[in-house]
Amino acid sequence: MLSLKKIVKVYKSNNIECKALDNLSLELPDKGLVAIFGSSGCGKSTLLNIIGGLDNFDSGDIFFEGRSVKAFSKRDWDAYRNQHVGFVFQNYYLMPHLNVKENISLSLKMSHQEENIDEKVEEVLKEVGLSGYGKRLPKTLSGGQQQRVAIARAIITSPTIILADEPTGALDAKNSESIMKLLKKISQDRLVVLVTHDQKLAEKYADRLVEISYGKII
């Protein structure tokens, strides 16, 4: 479904070039949990951002469902990000003034899927183990519960790909295990690409491990 071919990404600062990704090629399946790990600064998050359409690459190509993203128009990119990709981040990024239901509903409104919002939210809250939490504000939830809300927000539009950038980075061991189990469950019928620094956690739950060093898969 998703194929990366010889991706190069270079960052420039004060006339100094840093090659974040160095001719990186990767084939990703239609479903399953793929964990990308490596030391800090190795290119993990850059790779995730490029897959998600949040960052550009300098050379190479990406094929989504057999089509080169180089042929994507602005509308194609918007559709890709809003309909095919769901994002989960380390710091949750929940709106503090909105309750759980309203936070999750944002994804539906952004992707113009505003029919039966209440039913969809209740269904996804049940899926992440938070039934009855719709009216709670983020500040009343634990870190693990906030991450579950973030995951619910990511999956409510039924994307084909979930991109999770250090989703357990701010959690203790117990909550980290809980979130990994949830992502593993979600990956049964879609692709979940997880970036993590925790190799042991990745080895325990991932179907496939990809180690990156200095922008290359090793």
N, C-alpha and C positions, 0 to 999 in steps of 0.2 A: 504493500500500500504506500509506503513512504521510503524513498531511496535517496541517499545523499551521495554525490559523486565528486570526489576530489575538492572538497570545500576548503577555501582559504579565507581567513579573516585576519586582517592586519589593523591594529590600532596605532595611531601616530600621535606623539606628544613631544613637543620641543625638538622636532626633526629626528626623533628617535622612533624607530619602528619596532612594534612587538607583535609577533605572529601568534595570535590566540589559537587559530586552527590552521593546521599545516597539511594540506592535501588529504583531508579526512574523508573517508568513504564509509558508509554504514547503511545496511539494509534493515529495515524495521518491519515487524510482522503486523498483521491486522489486529491481533489481540495478544494479551500477555503483559507481564510486568518486566520491563527492561530497566536495570539499574546502571547508571553511569557514575563511576566514582574515580577518585584521584585526589592528589594534593591540592591545596588552595592555589588558585591561579593557573590551573592546568588547562582551562578552556571548557569546563563542564557547563557552566551557566551560559557562556557564550553560545555553545552548541544548542542548548535548550531554547534560548531566545531566537536563534536563527530558525530552528524547526517551527517555532510558534509564530514566526512572522513579525517578531518584535525588533529584530535587528537584520541588517543586510549582510550579505557575504560579498567578498571581492572577486572571487572566481570560483569555478566549479558549477554545479547545478543540483537542484532538488526536484525530484519527481513525486508528485502526489497523485495517486490513482492513475499513474501512467502519463501524467501531463507535467511538462516542465513549468516550474513557477516563474521562469523568465517570461512566459507568455501571459502571466497574470496581469490583469488591469487592476486599478485601485478598487473597483467594485469586487473583483475576484478575491483580492486580499482581505477585504472587509468580510466577505462571506466565509472565507477560510477561517479567519480568527473568531468570528461570531458563531458559526454553525458547526465547524469541524473540530475546534480546539477548545479545551477547557484548561484554565490555569490554576495551580495551587502554589502558594508561596509560603516561605518560612514564617513571615510576620502576619499572615492571615488577611490583612488589608480589608477588614470589615469596617463599614461606616458606623462610627460610635453612636450617632444620633438616630440610627435606624434600628428597628428590632430585627430579630432573626428572619422572620418572614420577608420583611422589606429588603433586607440584604440579599437574600436568595432570589427574590423577584427581579432584582436589577438585571440579572443575566437574561431572563425571559424578555424584559422590555427592550434591552439592547439588541437582541436578535429578532425582535418583532414577533414574539410568540406569546401574545398576551391573552390567549383564550384559556379559560379554566385555570387561572393562576393559583387559586386557593387549593384546588385538588392536586395540582402538580407539586406545590410546596409541601403539602401534607405527605404526599407519597415519597418525596425525596428525603424528608425529615425522618420518616420511618426507616428508609434504607440506610441512613447513616446513624441510626440509633438515638434520634433526638425527637421522638414524637412528643407533642405537647409543648415544645420549646419556642413556638412561633412568635410569641409576644415578648419574649425575653430580650433584653438589651445585651450587647456583647460584653459589657463590663461586669455583668452578673454571671458570666460563664467562665469556666476554667480554660486554660490554654488548649487542652485536648478537645474540649467542646467547641471552642472557637474554630479550631482547625477542621472539625467535622462540619461546621457551618460553611466554611470555605470550600470544602470538598463538595457539599451539597450544591453550593452556588455554581461550582464548576461542571457538575454532571447533569443539572436540571434541564439543560437544553439538548441532552442526549448527543454530545459530541462523540466523534469516533476516536479522538486522541485526548488523553489527559497528560499534561506536562506539569510535573511537581518538582519545584526547586527547593531542596532541603526542607521538606514538609515536617520533619521531626526535629529540626535544628534547635527549636526553642522549647522543646518538650523534655520532660523527664523520661526515664527508661520505661515506666509502665505505660504512659500515654504514647510513647514512640511505638511500642509494640502494638497498641490498639490501632493507631493510625495505619501502620504497615499492614495489619490484618485487613483493614477496611479497603485499602488500595489494592491489596491482593484479590479481594472479592470483586471489586469493580473491574479488575483486569480480566475477568473471566469472559467478558463479552465486548471488550474494547482494548485499545492499546494504552498502556500507562508507561510513560517514560519518566523515570525518577532520577534526579541528581542528588547525590548524598556524599558526605565525607565518611560516613559510618559503614565501612566495608563489611563488618560482621553482620549488621542488620540487613544489608543488601544481600549477602550470601544466604541468609536465612529465608528470605521471602521472594527474591527475584527469580524469574524463569531464565533470565540471561543477564550476565554481568559484562559490562564494557568498561575497561580501565583506560583512562586517558593520562598522558604525560606530555607536557610541552606541546599541546595541540595535536598529538598523534594518538591513535589507538594502539596500545601495546599488548 
